[in-house]
């Protein structure tokens, strides 16, 4: 049974599930809408959801907020202000805490971005995906390259000084699959815009997506490998430090919300289909939970019935999920973080860590564990050492 002397840091995730159009590669809980968004009703549901969950985190401080989707930027600044004001009035928040909001370049308006900034959002994550119009069309995106570039300018004019650009490689195209040169051109365009953070990752085809049932033609494995290697060199030469598999930051402006995920921190979750994780020192347990998935069902459910399921994690699950996340970080983790964030003793993982070290996948310096270069290349093999039997 976990025993916590200090609880892990606590974040808050807020999900807004609507999009103008469902992208063929997207497996997130996102839904299109035919008429006006039920914005007021949904915001009121979010607030009711939050208020119901407050007793599980009394006395704890929120270190970050992430407003994801869907396309949260479809909502008005007034709605975001209302929910952020509620969060700050109901919870103790870290001063100047990171508040990230996802935005689609196709839903950018100067007045909206101004309002988001005034509401307390201080970090934007802009879903660019590509600066190649052919690739954007193949991905089903509603914006073009010029709109993506303009979105960054609009964000800066609104006052945002911490901007992430989401970019994918390994893309299909109506005029042919992405080449290595095209992937690097995309990445160079992102670098030229000088965001503080770039999330750069390979497009994967997930179940329950249009691409899964209608697979597009994508680059070959050797091309993907070359894109990754050359892209990492390009990012490094431009001053972007890789601190996680697909996360690159300048001036140490890492995404603190995602780092909390990767370090197995806790997070409240509100919104349709949102997933959360809460540690309970009084009960010696860690629970995962998830909210009602369909937006209409979520809004119609009473404040106490918005949670769809809860799972009590076993010690073996805790170890595996910690490793699954922490080993994504270049820096790995230290023993103190493992014990504080899992409530378990180092002895729980000592033998399996040694086995991974014997295979050259894991290294230990003092109290710090991290993947070796080989372990980072074959991360699934490393993580499988800690899988639940």
C-alpha positions in Angstrom: 0.0 0.0 0.0 1.4 3.4 -0.9 2.6 5.5 2.0 2.9 9.2 1.3 5.1 11.5 3.4 4.6 14.3 0.8 2.0 14.2 -1.9 3.1 14.9 -5.5 2.4 18.2 -7.2 -1.2 18.8 -8.4 -2.3 20.1 -11.8 -5.7 20.7 -13.4 -6.8 19.5 -16.8 -9.9 21.1 -18.4 -11.3 19.5 -21.6 -13.4 21.4 -24.2 -14.4 18.7 -26.7 -15.7 20.5 -29.8 -13.9 21.0 -33.2 -15.1 22.6 -36.4 -14.0 19.4 -38.2 -12.8 16.0 -37.0 -9.3 15.4 -38.3 -8.8 11.9 -39.8 -5.8 11.1 -37.6 -7.3 12.3 -34.3 -8.3 9.8 -31.6 -8.9 12.4 -28.9 -12.4 13.0 -27.5 -13.5 15.6 -30.0 -16.8 16.2 -31.6 -18.1 18.4 -34.4 -21.2 20.6 -34.0 -23.9 21.5 -36.5 -25.3 24.6 -34.8 -24.1 27.0 -32.0 -22.0 25.7 -29.2 -23.7 25.2 -25.9 -21.0 27.3 -24.4 -22.8 28.6 -21.3 -24.2 25.2 -20.4 -20.9 23.5 -20.8 -19.0 26.1 -18.7 -21.6 25.8 -15.9 -21.1 22.0 -16.1 -17.3 22.4 -15.8 -17.7 24.5 -12.7 -20.2 22.0 -11.1 -17.7 19.2 -11.9 -14.9 21.1 -10.3 -16.9 21.9 -7.2 -17.8 18.3 -6.7 -14.1 17.2 -6.8 -12.8 19.8 -4.4 -13.0 17.6 -1.3 -10.5 15.2 -2.8 -7.8 18.0 -2.9 -8.6 20.3 0.0 -5.4 22.1 1.2 -3.4 21.3 -1.9 -2.0 23.8 -4.4 -2.5 23.8 -8.1 0.8 24.3 -10.0 -0.6 24.4 -13.6 -3.7 24.4 -15.7 -4.1 23.0 -19.2 -7.1 23.7 -21.3 -7.2 21.1 -24.1 -9.5 19.7 -26.6 -11.0 19.6 -29.1 -10.4 23.2 -30.0 -10.7 25.4 -26.8 -10.1 28.5 -28.8 -13.7 28.1 -30.2 -15.0 29.4 -26.9 -15.2 33.0 -26.0 -12.8 34.9 -23.8 -15.7 35.6 -21.4 -16.2 31.8 -20.9 -12.6 31.2 -20.3 -12.5 34.1 -17.9 -15.4 32.7 -16.0 -13.9 29.2 -15.5 -10.5 30.6 -14.7 -11.9 32.9 -12.1 -13.7 30.0 -10.5 -10.6 27.9 -10.4 -8.7 30.7 -8.7 -11.4 31.4 -6.2 -12.0 27.8 -5.3 -8.4 26.5 -5.2 -5.0 27.7 -4.0 -2.9 28.4 -7.1 0.8 28.8 -7.5 1.6 32.5 -8.1 2.2 33.0 -11.8 1.3 29.4 -12.5 1.5 28.2 -16.1 -2.0 28.2 -17.8 -1.8 26.6 -21.2 -4.6 26.7 -23.8 -4.7 24.9 -27.1 -5.6 26.9 -30.2 -6.2 26.1 -33.8 -4.9 28.5 -36.4 -8.2 28.3 -38.2 -10.0 29.8 -35.2 -7.7 32.7 -34.5 -9.1 36.2 -33.8 -7.1 39.1 -32.3 -9.9 40.1 -29.9 -10.3 36.5 -28.7 -6.6 36.1 -28.1 -6.5 39.4 -26.2 -9.4 38.1 -24.1 -7.7 34.7 -23.4 -4.6 36.6 -22.2 -6.7 38.9 -20.0 -8.4 35.8 -18.6 -5.1 34.5 -17.2 -4.0 32.2 -20.0 -0.2 32.8 -20.3 0.9 30.0 -22.6 -0.6 29.1 -26.0 -0.1 25.7 -27.8 -0.9 26.3 -31.4 -1.8 23.2 -33.5 0.1 23.9 -36.7 1.0 20.3 -37.7 2.6 21.5 -41.0 3.4 24.6 -43.0 2.8 22.7 -46.3 -0.7 23.4 -47.7 -0.8 20.1 -49.5 0.0 18.2 -46.3 -2.5 20.3 -44.3 -5.3 19.4 -46.7 -4.4 15.7 -46.5 -4.6 16.0 -42.7 -8.0 17.5 -42.9 -6.9 20.7 -41.2 -9.1 23.8 -41.7 -6.2 26.3 -41.8 -3.4 26.9 -44.3 0.2 27.8 -43.9 -0.2 31.6 -43.9 -2.9 31.3 -41.3 -0.6 29.3 -39.1 2.2 31.9 -39.4 -0.4 34.7 -38.7 -1.6 32.9 -35.5 1.9 33.3 -34.0 1.9 37.0 -34.8 -1.6 37.4 -33.4 -0.6 35.6 -30.2 2.4 37.8 -29.7 0.4 41.0 -30.3 -2.0 39.8 -27.6 0.8 39.6 -25.1 1.8 35.9 -25.1 5.5 35.4 -24.5 5.3 31.6 -24.1 4.2 29.9 -27.2 4.4 26.2 -28.3 4.0 25.1 -31.8 2.7 21.5 -32.4 4.3 20.0 -35.5 4.2 16.5 -37.0 6.4 14.6 -39.4 5.9 11.5 -41.5 2.8 13.0 -43.2 0.7 11.9 -46.2 -0.1 14.3 -49.0 -2.5 14.6 -51.8 0.6 15.2 -54.1 2.7 12.6 -52.5 4.0 11.5 -49.0 6.2 13.9 -47.1 9.9 13.8 -48.0 12.8 14.3 -45.6 13.4 17.8 -47.2 9.8 18.7 -46.7 9.8 17.6 -43.1 12.9 19.7 -42.4 11.4 22.7 -44.2 8.4 22.5 -41.9 10.6 22.4 -38.9 12.8 25.3 -40.1 9.7 27.4 -40.6 8.7 26.7 -37.0 12.2 27.6 -35.8 12.1 30.8 -37.8 9.0 31.9 -35.9 11.0 31.6 -32.7 8.5 30.0 -30.4 9.7 29.2 -26.9 8.7 25.6 -27.3 8.2 23.1 -30.1 6.4 19.8 -29.8 7.7 17.7 -32.8 6.5 14.2 -33.3 5.8 11.5 -35.8 2.2 11.1 -36.9 0.9 7.8 -35.8 -2.3 6.0 -37.0 -4.5 5.1 -34.1 -7.5 2.8 -33.9 -10.9 4.5 -34.2 -9.7 7.1 -36.6 -10.5 7.5 -40.3 -6.9 6.9 -41.2 -7.0 3.6 -39.4 -9.8 2.3 -41.6 -8.5 4.1 -44.7 -4.7 4.1 -44.3 -2.9 6.9 -46.2 0.5 6.5 -47.9 3.1 7.7 -45.5 7.0 7.8 -45.6 9.0 4.5 -45.3 10.8 3.6 -42.0 14.2 4.7 -43.3 12.8 8.1 -44.3 11.1 8.5 -40.9 14.4 7.7 -39.1 16.2 10.2 -41.2 13.6 12.9 -40.5 14.0 12.3 -36.8 17.8 12.3 -36.7 18.2 15.4 -38.9 15.3 17.2 -37.2 16.8 16.7 -33.8 20.1 18.1 -35.0 18.3 21.1 -36.5 16.5 21.8 -33.3 19.6 21.5 -31.2 21.5 23.8 -33.5 18.7 26.4 -33.1 19.0 26.3 -29.3 16.0 23.9 -28.6 16.9 21.5 -25.8 15.2 18.1 -26.1 13.9 17.2 -22.6 11.3 14.6 -23.6 10.7 12.3 -26.6 8.9 15.0 -28.6 9.3 18.1 -26.5 11.9 20.8 -27.2 12.4 24.1 -25.3 14.4 27.2 -25.4 15.6 29.0 -22.3 14.4 26.1 -20.1 10.8 27.0 -20.8 9.6 23.5 -20.5 5.9 22.8 -20.2 5.5 22.4 -16.4 2.0 20.8 -16.8 3.3 18.0 -19.0 6.4 17.6 -16.9 4.1 17.0 -14.0 2.4 14.2 -16.0 5.7 12.6 -16.9 6.9 12.7 -13.3 3.7 10.9 -12.2 2.2 14.0 -10.5 -1.5 14.3 -9.7 -4.1 16.1 -11.8 -7.7 17.0 -11.4 -9.7 16.5 -14.6 -12.9 18.3 -15.5 -14.8 18.1 -18.8 -16.3 15.5 -21.1 -14.0 12.5 -21.3 -11.2 14.1 -19.2 -8.9 11.7 -17.3 -7.5 12.4 -13.8 -5.2 10.9 -11.2 -5.4 11.6 -7.5 -3.2 10.3 -4.6 -4.8 10.0 -1.2 -2.4 10.0 1.8 -5.3 9.4 4.2 -6.3 6.2 2.4 -2.9 5.1 1.1 -4.0 4.8 -2.5 -3.8 6.3 -6.0 -6.9 6.5 -8.1 -7.4 7.1 -11.8 -10.8 8.3 -13.0 -12.5 9.5 -16.1 -15.5 11.7 -16.8 -18.5 10.9 -18.9 -17.3 11.0 -22.6 -20.2 12.4 -24.7 -20.6 16.1 -24.2 -24.5 16.0 -24.1 -24.4 13.2 -21.5 -21.8 15.1 -19.5 -23.8 18.3 -19.4 -27.1 16.4 -18.6 -25.5 14.4 -15.7 -25.8 15.9 -12.3 -22.7 17.4 -10.6 -22.1 14.1 -8.7 -22.6 11.8 -11.7 -20.1 13.3 -14.1 -17.5 10.6 -13.3 -17.8 7.6 -15.5 -15.3 5.3 -13.9 -12.6 5.0 -11.2 -9.7 2.6 -11.0 -7.6 1.9 -7.8 -4.1 1.3 -9.0 -2.1 -1.7 -7.7 1.5 -1.3 -6.6 2.5 -3.1 -9.9 0.5 -0.7 -11.9 1.9 2.3 -10.1 5.5 1.2 -10.8 4.7 0.6 -14.5 2.9 3.8 -15.0 5.6 5.8 -13.2 8.2 4.2 -15.5 6.1 4.6 -18.6 6.0 8.4 -18.0 9.3 9.2 -16.2 11.6 7.4 -18.6 10.2 9.6 -21.5 12.2 12.4 -19.9 15.8 12.8 -20.9 16.8 13.5 -17.3 15.0 10.4 -16.1 14.1 10.5 -12.4 15.7 10.4 -9.0 14.9 8.0 -6.2 13.3 10.7 -4.0 10.8 11.6 -6.8 9.9 8.0 -7.2 9.2 7.5 -3.5 7.3 10.8 -3.1 5.2 10.4 -6.2 4.3 6.7 -5.8 4.3 6.3 -2.1 6.5 3.2 -2.6 10.1 2.3 -1.6 13.0 2.2 -3.9 13.4 -1.5 -3.2 10.2 -2.1 -5.4 12.2 -1.3 -8.5 15.8 -2.0 -7.6 16.0 -5.5 -9.1 14.2 -4.6 -12.4 16.4 -1.4 -12.7 19.5 -3.6 -12.4 18.2 -5.9 -15.1 17.7 -3.0 -17.4 21.2 -1.7 -16.6 22.7 -5.1 -17.3 21.2 -4.8 -20.8 22.6 -1.4 -21.4 19.1 0.3 -21.5 19.2 2.2 -18.1 22.0 4.1 -16.3 22.3 5.2 -12.7 24.4 8.1 -11.4 24.1 8.6 -7.6 20.4 8.6 -7.0 19.4 9.3 -10.5 18.1 6.9 -13.1 17.8 7.7 -16.8 17.6 5.8 -20.1 20.9 5.3 -21.9 21.2 6.4 -25.5 20.3 2.9 -26.5 17.5 2.8 -24.0 16.0 6.0 -25.4 16.1 4.6 -28.9 14.4 1.4 -27.7 12.2 2.9 -25.1 9.5 0.3 -25.3 12.0 -2.4 -24.6 13.1 -0.5 -21.5 9.6 0.2 -20.2 8.6 -3.5 -20.7 11.1 -4.4 -17.9 8.5 -2.9 -15.6 5.3 -4.2 -17.2 2.6 -5.7 -15.1 2.8 -9.5 -15.3 
